[in-house]
Amino acid sequence: MEDNASGPTVGKVAYRAREIEVFAAMENYKSKVLNRVFGSRAGCDLVVITVMANKFERGKYEEVKFQQSAVTYCKDGKVVKEQFYYSM
């Protein structure tokens, strides 16, 4: 997994630790899929582009809203690369 603010996170253990850290700072996280496109590319069985609207609370009074796009590359039924693009 990789996003526009950091380099790639490799391996399930590292990915899970990163997600726990990120979601620990959020309360009342909500995400809605706005659009999803499926396709293929050389070297991949499936490419999925997903656009989401997200919002969460940080602290008692701050609400954060942002849109995010995720590009997921799959081969042999497994995710081989996933990259997120967003602005906050």
Backbone as a chain_set.jsonl record, in Angstrom:
{"seq": "MEDNASGPTVGKVAYRAREIEVFAAMENYKSKVLNRVFGSRAGCDLVVITVMANKFERGKYEEVKFQQSAVTYCKDGKVVKEQFYYSM", "coords": {"N": [[0.842, -1.166, 0.0], [0.461, 2.225, -0.748], [0.584, 5.755, -0.442], [-0.001, 9.22, -1.417], [1.383, 10.671, 0.448], [3.396, 9.234, 1.629], [5.926, 6.646, 1.395], [5.877, 3.227, 0.019], [4.174, 0.69, 1.913], [5.136, -2.407, 2.896], [4.207, -5.779, 3.117], [2.054, -7.78, 5.205], [2.082, -7.547, 8.047], [3.349, -5.065, 8.539], [1.59, -3.409, 7.133], [-0.831, -3.773, 8.552], [-0.088, -2.745, 11.091], [0.348, -0.076, 10.402], [-2.265, 0.703, 9.592], [-3.674, 0.388, 12.006], [-2.464, 2.382, 13.546], [-3.183, 4.702, 12.069], [-6.048, 4.642, 12.121], [-6.473, 4.799, 14.84], [-6.293, 7.438, 15.476], [-8.634, 8.496, 14.621], [-12.173, 9.136, 14.906], [-15.516, 7.957, 14.568], [-15.429, 7.219, 11.775], [-16.38, 7.382, 8.403], [-17.094, 6.138, 5.182], [-17.862, 6.401, 1.756], [-18.451, 4.845, -1.282], [-18.11, 6.402, -4.32], [-17.678, 5.978, -7.024], [-16.636, 3.294, -9.154], [-14.335, 1.692, -11.222], [-13.512, -0.927, -13.408], [-10.833, -2.677, -14.955], [-8.124, -3.82, -17.072], [-4.587, -4.462, -17.369], [-1.354, -4.77, -18.842], [0.416, -7.407, -17.389], [-1.193, -7.555, -15.186], [-4.127, -9.046, -13.842], [-6.392, -7.697, -13.122], [-7.421, -4.352, -12.713], [-8.505, -1.952, -10.506], [-10.171, 1.039, -10.037], [-11.143, 3.19, -7.593], [-13.261, 5.656, -6.301], [-13.769, 7.539, -3.441], [-15.723, 9.124, -0.877], [-14.865, 10.464, 2.169], [-15.166, 10.837, 5.724], [-14.355, 11.893, 9.022], [-13.962, 12.251, 12.579], [-11.67, 14.164, 14.419], [-10.436, 14.421, 17.448], [-12.524, 16.292, 19.715], [-14.033, 18.301, 18.425], [-13.346, 18.651, 15.752], [-14.094, 18.066, 12.431], [-13.208, 16.145, 9.678], [-13.173, 16.11, 6.205], [-12.759, 14.47, 3.101], [-11.931, 13.554, -0.299], [-10.954, 10.558, -1.908], [-8.979, 8.612, -4.073], [-8.418, 5.301, -5.08], [-6.153, 3.066, -6.504], [-5.971, -0.161, -7.467], [-4.068, -2.994, -8.107], [-4.289, -6.265, -9.277], [-3.176, -9.657, -9.332], [-3.421, -13.024, -10.129], [-5.488, -13.315, -8.264], [-4.639, -11.877, -6.042], [-3.738, -8.852, -4.328], [-1.316, -6.89, -5.762], [-0.321, -4.366, -5.881], [-1.265, -1.335, -4.407], [-2.44, 1.902, -4.464], [-3.076, 5.071, -3.075], [-4.649, 8.201, -3.594], [-5.119, 11.462, -2.499], [-6.404, 14.552, -1.114], [-6.371, 16.786, 1.616]], "CA": [[0.0, 0.0, 0.0], [1.241, 3.463, -0.855], [-0.241, 6.933, -0.681], [0.781, 10.351, -1.9], [2.095, 11.319, 1.558], [4.467, 8.375, 2.154], [6.372, 5.568, 0.527], [5.114, 1.989, 0.117], [4.183, -0.179, 3.086], [5.263, -3.75, 2.334], [3.967, -6.891, 4.041], [0.807, -7.726, 5.976], [2.317, -7.093, 9.422], [3.605, -3.624, 8.489], [0.36, -2.761, 6.687], [-1.787, -3.793, 9.671], [0.401, -1.799, 12.106], [0.094, 1.275, 9.886], [-3.706, 0.956, 9.638], [-4.049, 0.548, 13.416], [-1.992, 3.708, 13.957], [-3.983, 5.72, 11.388], [-7.43, 4.646, 12.593], [-6.503, 5.147, 16.265], [-6.415, 8.893, 15.578], [-9.929, 8.892, 14.07], [-13.409, 8.692, 15.528], [-16.693, 8.016, 13.693], [-14.992, 7.192, 10.385], [-17.381, 6.952, 7.437], [-16.607, 6.171, 3.814], [-18.883, 6.056, 0.778], [-17.913, 4.675, -2.629], [-18.799, 7.255, -5.286], [-17.535, 5.397, -8.351], [-15.639, 2.226, -9.246], [-14.098, 1.292, -12.608], [-12.71, -2.14, -13.518], [-10.141, -2.814, -16.225], [-6.938, -4.677, -17.006], [-3.361, -3.842, -17.839], [-0.317, -5.778, -19.044], [1.032, -7.852, -16.144], [-2.201, -7.618, -14.12], [-5.414, -9.615, -14.22], [-7.462, -6.765, -12.817], [-7.097, -3.044, -12.157], [-9.728, -1.338, -9.997], [-10.035, 2.431, -9.607], [-12.268, 3.484, -6.721], [-13.321, 7.022, -5.786], [-14.527, 7.501, -2.195], [-15.876, 10.306, -0.02], [-14.574, 10.038, 3.541], [-15.193, 11.844, 6.785], [-14.106, 11.376, 10.367], [-13.732, 13.262, 13.604], [-10.36, 14.132, 15.066], [-10.695, 15.185, 18.656], [-13.931, 16.473, 20.065], [-14.761, 19.289, 17.633], [-12.851, 18.805, 14.382], [-14.556, 17.094, 11.446], [-12.348, 16.149, 8.492], [-13.807, 15.523, 5.02], [-11.88, 14.445, 1.939], [-12.154, 12.523, -1.308], [-9.777, 9.723, -2.096], [-9.012, 7.634, -5.159], [-7.541, 4.156, -4.859], [-5.871, 2.253, -7.682], [-5.585, -1.478, -6.97], [-3.615, -3.918, -9.146], [-4.397, -7.648, -8.804], [-2.672, -10.734, -10.186], [-3.685, -14.34, -9.546], [-6.393, -13.178, -7.137], [-4.015, -11.168, -4.915], [-3.354, -7.463, -4.559], [0.141, -6.763, -5.913], [0.007, -2.969, -5.61], [-2.432, -0.494, -4.135], [-1.974, 3.25, -4.242], [-4.152, 6.006, -2.755], [-4.409, 9.611, -3.912], [-6.1, 12.279, -1.797], [-5.994, 15.831, -0.565], [-7.164, 17.06, 2.811]], "C": [[0.888, 1.231, 0.0], [0.262, 4.62, -1.014], [0.64, 8.105, -1.065], [1.556, 11.069, -0.801], [3.252, 10.484, 2.094], [4.83, 7.3, 1.135], [5.559, 4.297, 0.746], [5.26, 1.292, 1.467], [4.147, -1.606, 2.561], [5.038, -4.793, 3.419], [2.722, -6.68, 4.891], [1.005, -7.17, 7.377], [2.523, -5.58, 9.447], [2.348, -2.858, 8.086], [-0.652, -2.681, 7.831], [-1.372, -2.792, 10.76], [0.133, -0.361, 11.673], [-1.39, 1.623, 9.973], [-4.193, 1.158, 11.072], [-3.661, 1.937, 13.903], [-2.86, 4.821, 13.351], [-5.387, 5.793, 11.976], [-7.547, 4.943, 14.083], [-6.689, 6.648, 16.463], [-7.778, 9.4, 15.095], [-11.073, 8.381, 14.932], [-14.524, 8.83, 14.494], [-16.321, 8.092, 12.216], [-16.12, 6.663, 9.492], [-16.799, 7.11, 6.039], [-17.723, 5.718, 2.883], [-18.227, 5.958, -0.593], [-18.762, 5.506, -3.593], [-18.772, 6.649, -6.68], [-16.463, 4.313, -8.319], [-15.557, 1.774, -10.705], [-13.173, 0.085, -12.608], [-12.07, -2.193, -14.893], [-8.989, -3.793, -16.083], [-5.77, -3.927, -17.615], [-2.338, -4.948, -17.997], [0.324, -6.125, -17.704], [0.059, -7.959, -14.985], [-3.472, -8.24, -14.667], [-6.523, -8.579, -14.1], [-6.89, -5.47, -12.255], [-8.428, -2.41, -11.746], [-9.408, 0.084, -9.548], [-11.307, 2.768, -8.831], [-12.159, 4.925, -6.237], [-14.25, 7.009, -4.576], [-14.623, 8.883, -1.57], [-15.723, 9.815, 1.413], [-14.802, 11.191, 4.51], [-14.963, 11.15, 8.12], [-13.936, 12.554, 11.311], [-12.359, 13.053, 14.2], [-10.493, 15.032, 16.286], [-12.188, 15.399, 18.828], [-14.703, 17.345, 19.071], [-14.333, 19.405, 16.171], [-13.374, 17.684, 13.489], [-13.706, 17.247, 10.191], [-13.097, 15.45, 7.368], [-12.804, 15.556, 3.879], [-12.327, 13.379, 0.958], [-10.833, 11.823, -1.569], [-10.006, 8.805, -3.287], [-8.017, 6.532, -4.836], [-7.382, 3.411, -6.175], [-5.279, 0.938, -7.172], [-5.246, -2.384, -8.144], [-3.623, -5.336, -8.572], [-3.825, -8.614, -9.829], [-2.875, -12.048, -9.449], [-4.527, -14.235, -8.272], [-5.826, -12.459, -5.927], [-3.671, -9.737, -5.306], [-1.83, -7.398, -4.645], [0.605, -5.325, -5.701], [-1.298, -2.224, -5.373], [-1.915, 0.895, -3.788], [-3.177, 4.173, -4.061], [-3.713, 7.424, -3.086], [-5.5, 10.425, -3.223], [-5.521, 13.65, -1.482], [-6.913, 16.141, 0.599], [-7.163, 18.548, 3.081]], "O": [[1.927, 1.271, 0.659], [-0.778, 4.47, -1.655], [1.867, 8.009, -1.046], [2.315, 11.993, -1.094], [4.018, 10.965, 2.93], [4.124, 7.086, 0.149], [4.646, 4.285, 1.572], [6.328, 1.304, 2.079], [3.213, -1.975, 1.848], [5.608, -4.704, 4.506], [2.379, -5.553, 5.249], [0.175, -6.395, 7.851], [1.939, -4.888, 10.282], [2.067, -1.789, 8.628], [-1.26, -1.633, 8.05], [-2.218, -2.072, 11.29], [-0.263, 0.473, 12.487], [-1.737, 2.729, 10.386], [-5.041, 2.016, 11.319], [-4.438, 2.595, 14.594], [-3.226, 5.771, 14.044], [-5.869, 6.88, 12.295], [-8.628, 5.308, 14.547], [-7.188, 7.081, 17.502], [-8.047, 10.6, 15.153], [-10.967, 7.348, 15.594], [-14.479, 9.718, 13.644], [-16.841, 8.937, 11.487], [-16.731, 5.636, 9.786], [-16.105, 8.084, 5.747], [-18.444, 4.766, 3.183], [-17.527, 6.878, -1.018], [-19.978, 5.333, -3.671], [-19.732, 6.789, -7.437], [-15.502, 4.399, -7.554], [-16.576, 1.509, -11.342], [-12.168, 0.068, -11.897], [-12.685, -1.802, -15.885], [-8.894, -4.511, -15.087], [-5.935, -2.904, -18.279], [-2.452, -5.98, -17.335], [0.731, -5.23, -16.963], [0.44, -8.407, -13.904], [-3.851, -7.996, -15.812], [-7.476, -8.583, -14.88], [-5.985, -5.491, -11.42], [-9.362, -2.341, -12.544], [-8.48, 0.301, -8.768], [-12.414, 2.645, -9.356], [-11.09, 5.363, -5.811], [-15.38, 6.53, -4.662], [-13.721, 9.709, -1.714], [-16.381, 8.856, 1.82], [-14.649, 12.361, 4.159], [-15.324, 9.99, 8.315], [-13.786, 13.699, 10.886], [-11.935, 11.926, 14.454], [-10.643, 16.248, 16.166], [-13.005, 14.762, 18.163], [-15.905, 17.15, 18.891], [-14.916, 20.193, 15.427], [-13.133, 16.505, 13.75], [-13.51, 18.36, 9.7], [-13.597, 14.338, 7.543], [-12.085, 16.539, 3.703], [-13.01, 12.423, 1.326], [-9.755, 12.409, -1.466], [-11.106, 8.286, -3.479], [-6.908, 6.8, -4.373], [-8.361, 3.157, -6.876], [-4.228, 0.923, -6.532], [-6.043, -2.527, -9.072], [-3.042, -5.587, -7.516], [-3.968, -8.417, -11.036], [-2.535, -12.163, -8.271], [-4.305, -14.977, -7.315], [-6.47, -12.429, -4.879], [-3.355, -9.45, -6.461], [-1.134, -7.802, -3.713], [1.769, -5.082, -5.384], [-2.299, -2.455, -6.052], [-1.055, 1.047, -2.921], [-4.165, 4.077, -4.789], [-2.557, 7.796, -2.884], [-6.682, 10.108, -3.354], [-4.314, 13.873, -1.572], [-8.096, 15.8, 0.575], [-7.775, 19.0, 4.049]]}, "num_chains": 1, "name": "protein.A"}
